[in-house]
Amino acid sequence: MKTLRMNQSVYEATQRYPELIDIIASCGFPQVRNPVLRNTMGRRFTISQALHQLGPNQNKILEALKRNGFQLIP
């Protein structure tokens, strides 16, 4: 099982698990595919903050993460 900490930056998470880029992009953040934005904005946003930005769609990404073998840790 792959683990993601909620306080981990999006950049850090995508560096460790590059497959997250497609998962996150397909759930409402296509800009994560841009390496410059991922390097700058991704360092500022945590997984928790990114999920919060999705609002009601955050369940979609949580389900996608689980289907792909990820576990979120508070």
C-alpha positions as CSV (number, residue, x, y, z in Angstrom):
1,M,0.0,0.0,0.0
2,K,1.3,3.5,-0.9
3,T,0.8,6.1,1.8
4,L,0.1,9.8,1.4
5,R,0.3,12.2,4.4
6,M,-2.4,14.9,4.3
7,N,0.3,17.5,5.3
8,Q,2.6,16.4,2.5
9,S,3.0,18.9,-0.4
10,V,1.6,18.0,-3.8
11,Y,5.1,18.4,-5.2
12,E,6.6,16.0,-2.7
13,A,3.8,13.4,-3.3
14,T,4.1,13.5,-7.1
15,Q,7.9,13.2,-6.9
16,R,7.5,10.1,-4.8
17,Y,4.6,8.7,-6.8
18,P,4.6,10.1,-10.4
19,E,1.4,8.2,-11.1
20,L,-0.4,10.7,-8.9
21,I,-0.1,13.3,-11.6
22,D,-2.6,11.6,-13.9
23,I,-4.9,10.7,-11.0
24,I,-5.0,14.3,-9.7
25,A,-5.3,15.8,-13.2
26,S,-8.3,13.5,-14.0
27,C,-10.0,14.6,-10.8
28,G,-10.1,18.3,-11.5
29,F,-6.5,19.6,-11.4
30,P,-5.1,19.3,-15.0
31,Q,-2.5,22.0,-14.2
32,V,-0.6,19.4,-12.2
33,R,0.7,18.0,-15.5
34,N,2.6,21.2,-16.0
35,P,6.1,20.7,-14.4
36,V,6.7,24.4,-13.8
37,L,3.4,24.8,-11.9
38,R,3.8,21.5,-10.1
39,N,7.3,22.7,-9.0
40,T,6.1,26.1,-7.8
41,M,2.4,25.8,-6.7
42,G,2.8,22.1,-5.8
43,R,5.3,23.0,-3.1
44,R,2.9,25.4,-1.5
45,F,-0.2,23.2,-1.5
46,T,-0.6,20.2,0.7
47,I,-2.7,17.1,-0.2
48,S,-5.2,18.3,2.3
49,Q,-5.4,21.8,0.8
50,A,-5.7,20.4,-2.7
51,L,-8.6,18.1,-1.6
52,H,-10.3,21.0,0.0
53,Q,-10.2,23.0,-3.3
54,L,-12.1,20.2,-5.0
55,G,-15.0,20.8,-2.6
56,P,-17.8,18.3,-3.3
57,N,-15.6,16.5,-5.8
58,Q,-13.1,15.4,-3.2
59,N,-14.8,12.1,-2.8
60,K,-14.0,11.4,-6.5
61,I,-10.2,11.8,-5.9
62,L,-10.4,9.8,-2.6
63,E,-12.0,6.9,-4.4
64,A,-9.5,7.2,-7.3
65,L,-6.6,7.1,-4.8
66,K,-8.0,4.0,-3.1
67,R,-8.5,2.3,-6.4
68,N,-4.9,2.9,-7.2
69,G,-3.5,1.6,-3.9
70,F,-3.1,4.8,-1.9
71,Q,-3.9,5.3,1.7
72,L,-4.3,8.8,3.2
73,I,-2.8,9.4,6.6
74,P,-3.9,12.4,8.6
